[in-house]
Amino acid sequence: MAEKSQMDKHLQNSTFGVPKVNPDEQRRYLGTFRERVSLAMTIAEVTDRNNVDAFVTEITAHPHLQVILNGHIAQGDLAPYLKIASQHNLKFTIRNDIFYGMAEDDYGLIVASDHAINENPVDLKKKYPQLPAKAEPDHKKTLLDKLLGK
């Protein structure tokens, strides 16, 4: 009787593949588990160039981690992150399977370990809430601006 269940299990795995542990969690975090994630950036945050500094801060603090990128993001938006990961000699992977999200609030970049690190928080806005924004280019002040104290 036990042999039949082993054979049945083998046939099921051959036909449908090995079952995954927490498949929804793995899809959300681009193929890894939440417990391994150090930083998670949504697609909207990845496409915003002001968030590159937070990424650099994270990988400088944790140089042994790897970067996982959502391949559904335009190559031009991924380029700064790929360049920085290469400069810091970090392993990176681009995942472009169809089941990874393409919405603005789906994850577009994950900095993760190969083992559990249980970092909290991991979301960019919670982990780096007050990174200074890059200064706007100073426009020439008019006389009216000077009088109004702008």
Accessible surface in RSA format (square Angstrom, percent):
REM  Atomic radii and reference values for relative SASA: ProtOr
REM  Chains: A
REM  Algorithm: Lee & Richards
REM  Probe-radius: 1.40
REM  Slices: 20
REM RES _ NUM      All-atoms   Total-Side   Main-Chain    Non-polar    All polar
REM                ABS   REL    ABS   REL    ABS   REL    ABS   REL    ABS   REL
RES MET A   1   211.08 109.3 159.88 105.8  51.20 121.9 133.50 113.5  77.59 102.8
RES ALA A   2    77.25  71.0  67.44 104.1   9.81  22.3  72.74 102.4   4.51  12.0
RES GLU A   3   144.56  83.0 137.62 104.1   6.94  16.5  54.96 106.3  89.60  73.2
RES LYS A   4   160.41  78.3 152.79  93.7   7.62  18.1 101.39  91.3  59.02  62.9
RES SER A   5    65.60  55.4  56.59  75.5   9.01  20.8  49.24 104.9  16.36  22.9
RES GLN A   6   112.95  63.2 109.04  79.7   3.91   9.3  38.19  81.3  74.75  56.7
RES MET A   7   112.02  58.0 108.24  71.6   3.78   9.0 105.71  89.9   6.31   8.4
RES ASP A   8    74.49  52.2  72.60  72.3   1.89   4.5  10.87  25.6  63.62  63.4
RES LYS A   9   126.73  61.8 121.75  74.7   4.98  11.8  77.63  69.9  49.10  52.3
RES HIS A  10   115.35  63.0 111.32  77.4   4.03  10.3  68.36  70.5  46.98  54.7
RES LEU A  11    98.68  55.0  98.39  70.4   0.29   0.7  98.68  69.3   0.00   0.0
RES GLN A  12    89.41  50.0  87.88  64.2   1.53   3.7  30.72  65.4  58.69  44.5
RES ASN A  13    51.95  35.8  45.63  44.1   6.32  15.2  10.54  25.4  41.42  40.0
RES SER A  14    78.89  66.7  39.07  52.1  39.82  91.7  37.51  79.9  41.38  58.0
RES THR A  15    95.52  67.9  62.81  63.7  32.71  77.9  46.87  63.0  48.65  73.5
RES PHE A  16   157.14  78.6 121.07  75.0  36.07  93.9 127.44  77.3  29.70  85.0
RES GLY A  17    38.67  47.7   0.00   N/A  38.67  47.7  30.64  84.1   8.04  18.0
RES VAL A  18   118.17  77.8  98.85  89.5  19.31  46.5  98.85  85.9  19.31  52.4
RES PRO A  19   104.06  75.8  79.68  72.6  24.38  88.6  90.85  75.0  13.21  82.1
RES LYS A  20   132.70  64.7 106.36  65.3  26.35  62.7  73.62  66.3  59.09  62.9
RES VAL A  21   104.13  68.5  97.26  88.0   6.87  16.6 102.18  88.8   1.95   5.3
RES ASN A  22    78.78  54.3  67.68  65.4  11.10  26.7  10.53  25.3  68.25  66.0
RES PRO A  23    56.94  41.5  56.07  51.1   0.87   3.2  56.36  46.5   0.58   3.6
RES ASP A  24   101.09  70.8  94.88  94.4   6.21  14.7  37.12  87.4  63.97  63.8
RES GLU A  25    49.95  28.7  41.98  31.8   7.96  19.0  20.96  40.5  28.99  23.7
RES GLN A  26    23.12  12.9  22.85  16.7   0.27   0.6   4.41   9.4  18.71  14.2
RES ARG A  27    90.88  38.2  86.55  44.1   4.33  10.3  21.27  29.1  69.62  42.2
RES ARG A  28   120.72  50.7 106.77  54.4  13.96  33.2  50.50  69.0  70.23  42.6
RES TYR A  29    23.10  10.8  23.10  13.1   0.00   0.0   5.67   4.3  17.43  21.5
RES LEU A  30     1.91   1.1   1.91   1.4   0.00   0.0   1.91   1.3   0.00   0.0
RES GLY A  31    28.08  34.6   0.00   N/A  28.08  34.6   6.66  18.3  21.42  48.0
RES THR A  32     9.95   7.1   8.32   8.4   1.63   3.9   7.31   9.8   2.63   4.0
RES PHE A  33    42.98  21.5  42.98  26.6   0.00   0.0  42.98  26.1   0.00   0.0
RES ARG A  34    59.84  25.1  59.84  30.5   0.00   0.0  33.77  46.1  26.07  15.8
RES GLU A  35    78.47  45.1  75.41  57.1   3.06   7.3  10.81  20.9  67.66  55.2
RES ARG A  36    73.79  31.0  73.79  37.6   0.00   0.0   0.00   0.0  73.79  44.7
RES VAL A  37     0.00   0.0   0.00   0.0   0.00   0.0   0.00   0.0   0.00   0.0
RES SER A  38     0.10   0.1   0.10   0.1   0.00   0.0   0.10   0.2   0.00   0.0
RES LEU A  39     0.00   0.0   0.00   0.0   0.00   0.0   0.00   0.0   0.00   0.0
RES ALA A  40     0.54   0.5   0.00   0.0   0.54   1.2   0.00   0.0   0.54   1.4
RES MET A  41     0.00   0.0   0.00   0.0   0.00   0.0   0.00   0.0   0.00   0.0
RES THR A  42    27.81  19.8  27.81  28.2   0.00   0.0  24.41  32.8   3.40   5.1
RES ILE A  43    12.69   7.2  12.69   9.5   0.00   0.0  12.69   9.1   0.00   0.0
RES ALA A  44    40.61  37.3  34.29  52.9   6.32  14.4  35.06  49.4   5.55  14.7
RES GLU A  45    22.11  12.7  20.69  15.7   1.42   3.4   9.89  19.1  12.21  10.0
RES VAL A  46     0.36   0.2   0.00   0.0   0.36   0.9   0.00   0.0   0.36   1.0
RES THR A  47    50.03  35.6  34.40  34.9  15.63  37.3  23.45  31.5  26.58  40.2
RES ASP A  48    59.09  41.4  51.68  51.4   7.41  17.5  21.72  51.1  37.36  37.3
RES ARG A  49   126.12  53.0 122.31  62.3   3.80   9.1  56.98  77.9  69.14  41.9
RES ASN A  50    83.25  57.4  70.01  67.7  13.23  31.9  11.85  28.5  71.39  69.0
RES ASN A  51    13.88   9.6  13.18  12.7   0.71   1.7   0.71   1.7  13.18  12.7
RES VAL A  52    19.51  12.8  19.51  17.7   0.00   0.0  19.51  16.9   0.00   0.0
RES ASP A  53    60.14  42.1  58.01  57.7   2.13   5.0  19.28  45.4  40.86  40.7
RES ALA A  54     1.99   1.8   1.99   3.1   0.00   0.0   1.99   2.8   0.00   0.0
RES PHE A  55     0.00   0.0   0.00   0.0   0.00   0.0   0.00   0.0   0.00   0.0
RES VAL A  56    47.62  31.3  47.62  43.1   0.00   0.0  47.62  41.4   0.00   0.0
RES THR A  57    60.51  43.0  54.09  54.8   6.42  15.3  43.15  58.0  17.36  26.2
RES GLU A  58     0.71   0.4   0.71   0.5   0.00   0.0   0.00   0.0   0.71   0.6
RES ILE A  59     0.53   0.3   0.01   0.0   0.53   1.3   0.01   0.0   0.53   1.4
RES THR A  60    84.55  60.1  68.29  69.2  16.26  38.7  67.23  90.3  17.32  26.2
RES ALA A  61    67.18  61.8  34.13  52.7  33.04  75.2  45.85  64.6  21.33  56.5
RES HIS A  62    48.00  26.2  47.96  33.3   0.04   0.1  31.19  32.1  16.80  19.5
RES PRO A  63    88.59  64.6  75.94  69.2  12.66  46.0  76.46  63.1  12.14  75.4
RES HIS A  64   127.03  69.4  91.24  63.4  35.79  91.5  80.58  83.1  46.44  54.0
RES LEU A  65     5.10   2.8   1.35   1.0   3.75   9.4   2.07   1.5   3.03   8.2
RES GLN A  66    43.64  24.4  43.05  31.5   0.60   1.4   4.90  10.4  38.75  29.4
RES VAL A  67     0.31   0.2   0.31   0.3   0.00   0.0   0.31   0.3   0.00   0.0
RES ILE A  68     2.77   1.6   2.77   2.1   0.00   0.0   2.77   2.0   0.00   0.0
RES LEU A  69     0.52   0.3   0.52   0.4   0.00   0.0   0.52   0.4   0.00   0.0
RES ASN A  70     0.00   0.0   0.00   0.0   0.00   0.0   0.00   0.0   0.00   0.0
RES GLY A  71    24.62  30.4   0.00   N/A  24.62  30.4   1.85   5.1  22.77  51.0
RES HIS A  72    61.22  33.5  24.98  17.4  36.24  92.7  18.81  19.4  42.41  49.3
RES ILE A  73    11.52   6.6   1.18   0.9  10.34  24.9   5.37   3.9   6.16  16.7
RES ALA A  74    64.58  59.4  47.02  72.6  17.56  39.9  59.06  83.2   5.52  14.6
RES GLN A  75   116.15  64.9 107.97  78.9   8.17  19.5  61.01 129.9  55.14  41.8
RES GLY A  76    45.70  56.4   0.00   N/A  45.70  56.4  37.75 103.6   7.96  17.8
RES ASP A  77    35.95  25.2  35.41  35.2   0.55   1.3   0.71   1.7  35.24  35.1
RES LEU A  78     2.25   1.3   2.25   1.6   0.00   0.0   2.25   1.6   0.00   0.0
RES ALA A  79    47.14  43.3  42.45  65.5   4.69  10.7  44.54  62.7   2.60   6.9
RES PRO A  80    24.50  17.9  17.56  16.0   6.94  25.2  24.45  20.2   0.05   0.3
RES TYR A  81     0.51   0.2   0.14   0.1   0.37   1.0   0.19   0.1   0.33   0.4
RES LEU A  82    24.74  13.8  24.26  17.4   0.49   1.2  24.56  17.2   0.18   0.5
RES LYS A  83   133.27  65.0 125.00  76.7   8.26  19.7  75.83  68.3  57.43  61.2
RES ILE A  84    22.00  12.5  22.00  16.4   0.00   0.0  22.00  15.8   0.00   0.0
RES ALA A  85     0.20   0.2   0.20   0.3   0.00   0.0   0.20   0.3   0.00   0.0
RES SER A  86    61.93  52.3  46.38  61.9  15.55  35.8  35.38  75.4  26.55  37.2
RES GLN A  87   116.04  64.9  81.89  59.8  34.15  81.3  42.14  89.7  73.90  56.0
RES HIS A  88    74.51  40.7  55.77  38.8  18.75  48.0  46.50  47.9  28.02  32.6
RES ASN A  89   138.67  95.6 105.99 102.4  32.68  78.7  33.47  80.5 105.21 101.7
RES LEU A  90    11.51   6.4   1.67   1.2   9.84  24.7   3.45   2.4   8.05  21.7
RES LYS A  91   148.49  72.4 138.91  85.2   9.59  22.8  96.80  87.1  51.69  55.1
RES PHE A  92    82.27  41.2  57.84  35.8  24.42  63.6  57.89  35.1  24.38  69.8
RES THR A  93    48.07  34.2  44.12  44.7   3.96   9.4  28.71  38.6  19.36  29.3
RES ILE A  94    70.20  39.9  46.67  34.8  23.52  56.7  46.67  33.6  23.52  63.8
RES ARG A  95    68.50  28.8  66.05  33.7   2.45   5.8  16.97  23.2  51.52  31.2
RES ASN A  96    99.92  68.9  84.75  81.9  15.16  36.5   7.14  17.2  92.78  89.7
RES ASP A  97    66.35  46.5  61.13  60.8   5.22  12.3   9.73  22.9  56.62  56.5
RES ILE A  98   142.62  81.2 127.78  95.2  14.83  35.8 128.43  92.5  14.19  38.5
RES PHE A  99    99.40  49.7  76.63  47.5  22.77  59.3  86.02  52.2  13.37  38.3
RES TYR A 100    11.19   5.2   9.96   5.7   1.23   3.2   0.29   0.2  10.90  13.4
RES GLY A 101    24.99  30.8   0.00   N/A  24.99  30.8  17.98  49.3   7.01  15.7
RES MET A 102   113.42  58.7  85.49  56.6  27.93  66.5  54.67  46.5  58.75  77.8
RES ALA A 103    52.33  48.1  40.20  62.0  12.13  27.6  50.17  70.6   2.16   5.7
RES GLU A 104   112.42  64.5 108.71  82.2   3.71   8.8  59.95 116.0  52.47  42.8
RES ASP A 105   104.17  73.0  95.38  94.9   8.79  20.8  39.89  93.9  64.29  64.1
RES ASP A 106    42.01  29.4  41.43  41.2   0.57   1.4   4.18   9.8  37.82  37.7
RES TYR A 107    10.47   4.9   7.08   4.0   3.39   8.8   2.47   1.9   8.00   9.9
RES GLY A 108     0.00   0.0   0.00   N/A   0.00   0.0   0.00   0.0   0.00   0.0
RES LEU A 109     0.00   0.0   0.00   0.0   0.00   0.0   0.00   0.0   0.00   0.0
RES ILE A 110     0.00   0.0   0.00   0.0   0.00   0.0   0.00   0.0   0.00   0.0
RES VAL A 111     0.06   0.0   0.06   0.1   0.00   0.0   0.06   0.1   0.00   0.0
RES ALA A 112     0.06   0.1   0.06   0.1   0.00   0.0   0.06   0.1   0.00   0.0
RES SER A 113     4.99   4.2   1.16   1.6   3.83   8.8   2.36   5.0   2.63   3.7
RES ASP A 114   106.68  74.7  86.92  86.5  19.76  46.7  34.61  81.4  72.07  71.9
RES HIS A 115   101.84  55.7  99.22  69.0   2.62   6.7  75.35  77.7  26.48  30.8
RES ALA A 116    51.07  47.0  30.29  46.7  20.78  47.3  30.29  42.7  20.78  55.0
RES ILE A 117    54.35  30.9  26.24  19.6  28.11  67.7  33.90  24.4  20.45  55.5
RES ASN A 118   107.23  73.9  86.33  83.4  20.90  50.3  29.82  71.8  77.41  74.8
RES GLU A 119    45.45  26.1  40.39  30.6   5.06  12.1   7.19  13.9  38.26  31.2
RES ASN A 120   121.18  83.6  91.10  88.0  30.08  72.4  28.30  68.1  92.89  89.8
RES PRO A 121    56.18  40.9  52.30  47.7   3.88  14.1  56.12  46.3   0.06   0.4
RES VAL A 122     7.86   5.2   6.18   5.6   1.69   4.1   6.18   5.4   1.69   4.6
RES ASP A 123    45.95  32.2  45.61  45.4   0.33   0.8  14.77  34.8  31.17  31.1
RES LEU A 124     3.60   2.0   3.44   2.5   0.17   0.4   3.44   2.4   0.17   0.4
RES LYS A 125   119.75  58.4 112.90  69.3   6.85  16.3  81.73  73.6  38.02  40.5
RES LYS A 126   141.08  68.8 121.17  74.3  19.91  47.4  77.61  69.9  63.47  67.6
RES LYS A 127    41.41  20.2  22.57  13.8  18.85  44.9  23.89  21.5  17.52  18.7
RES TYR A 128    42.83  20.0  30.05  17.1  12.78  33.2  27.16  20.4  15.67  19.3
RES PRO A 129    94.65  69.0  63.13  57.6  31.51 114.5  65.77  54.3  28.88 179.5
RES GLN A 130   161.22  90.2 133.04  97.2  28.18  67.1  45.88  97.7 115.34  87.5
RES LEU A 131    70.09  39.0  49.43  35.4  20.66  51.9  49.96  35.1  20.13  54.2
RES PRO A 132   112.86  82.3  91.14  83.1  21.72  79.0 101.81  84.1  11.05  68.7
RES ALA A 133    85.98  79.1  57.28  88.4  28.70  65.3  62.67  88.3  23.31  61.7
RES LYS A 134   123.41  60.2 105.26  64.6  18.16  43.2  68.84  62.0  54.58  58.1
RES ALA A 135    98.50  90.6  63.61  98.2  34.89  79.4  72.48 102.1  26.02  68.9
RES GLU A 136   149.83  86.0 132.19 100.0  17.64  42.0  58.60 113.3  91.23  74.5
RES PRO A 137   120.46  87.8  97.63  89.0  22.83  83.0 109.41  90.3  11.05  68.7
RES ASP A 138   130.97  91.7  94.61  94.2  36.37  86.0  39.27  92.4  91.71  91.5
RES HIS A 139   131.15  71.7 120.46  83.7  10.69  27.3 100.95 104.0  30.20  35.1
RES LYS A 140   191.11  93.2 169.08 103.7  22.03  52.5 120.78 108.7  70.33  74.9
RES LYS A 141   102.35  49.9  85.29  52.3  17.06  40.6  41.50  37.4  60.85  64.8
RES THR A 142    79.44  56.5  72.46  73.5   6.98  16.6  74.91 100.6   4.53   6.8
RES LEU A 143   133.31  74.2 124.15  88.8   9.16  23.0 125.51  88.1   7.80  21.0
RES LEU A 144   113.35  63.1 110.16  78.8   3.19   8.0 111.12  78.0   2.23   6.0
RES ASP A 145    27.42  19.2  27.42  27.3   0.00   0.0   2.08   4.9  25.35  25.3
RES LYS A 146   134.59  65.7 110.87  68.0  23.72  56.5  59.99  54.0  74.60  79.5
RES LEU A 147   134.54  74.9 102.41  73.3  32.12  80.8 104.95  73.7  29.59  79.6
RES LEU A 148   110.74  61.7  79.84  57.1  30.90  77.7  84.10  59.1  26.64  71.7
RES GLY A 149    68.07  83.9   0.00   N/A  68.07  83.9  34.26  94.0  33.81  75.7
RES LYS A 150   149.14  72.8 117.35  72.0  31.79  75.7  96.72  87.1  52.42  55.8
END  Absolute sums over single chains surface
CHAIN  1 A    10093.2       8328.1       1765.1       5822.9       4270.3
END  Absolute sums over all chains
TOTAL         10093.2       8328.1       1765.1       5822.9       4270.3
